Amino acid sequence: MLRGLRDGAPATMYSSDEARDGDIAVLATATPQEVLARLVAGCASLAEVLDVAAGLAPGTTFERTPGGRLMPANDVAHLRLREVEIHHADLGAGYSASDWPPTTAMAFLHDDAQRYAGPGFHVVATDEPARWAFGSPGTDAPTVSGPLGALAWWATGRAAAPVVSSTTGTLPSLEGR
């Protein structure tokens, strides 16, 4: 995508959501060595063009998929960090969202709160002085609370850890994010 912007031939991040999901399914069957090789190659490829993002005009966007959501081109480094951190934790190989640096987990919660378009609720970290509004919560809106990493993991659409709770007893649906 960055090469396309640099070369005047805009490209999407993925050809389709189905293609992305298929690629993930294939990679899920790969050996650890294959996953590592792909990660190293992807990082090298990104490093070759990451400086392109810094030189783009403010407000430059790209499509995630053809006709899909427009995303800020200068967010590519953050998007890559998000993908690597989330999928690293997805592996279940001794690294979890609780290992994410607080600033990373807070940035992910900020992202997910901004994208959320459902009924409003508050999110409050119990281990950091941090709070987010998902949607447009009223004064009687539920509050979801828990440790920062567990909240960020849940907000990505993953299953909530038992340490994440809601004042209503039921966690809000994250559909619409």
Buried (B, 14 or more C-beta within 10 A) or exposed (E): BBEBBBEEEEBBBBEEEEEBEEEEEEEEEEEEEEBEEEBEEEEEEBEEBBEBBEEBEEEBBBBBBEEBEEBBBBBBEBBBBBEEBBEBBBEEEEEBBBEBEBEBBBBBBBBBBEEBEEBBBBBBBBBBEBEBBBBEBEEEBBBBBBBBBBBBBBBBEBEBBEBBBBBEEEBBEBEEB
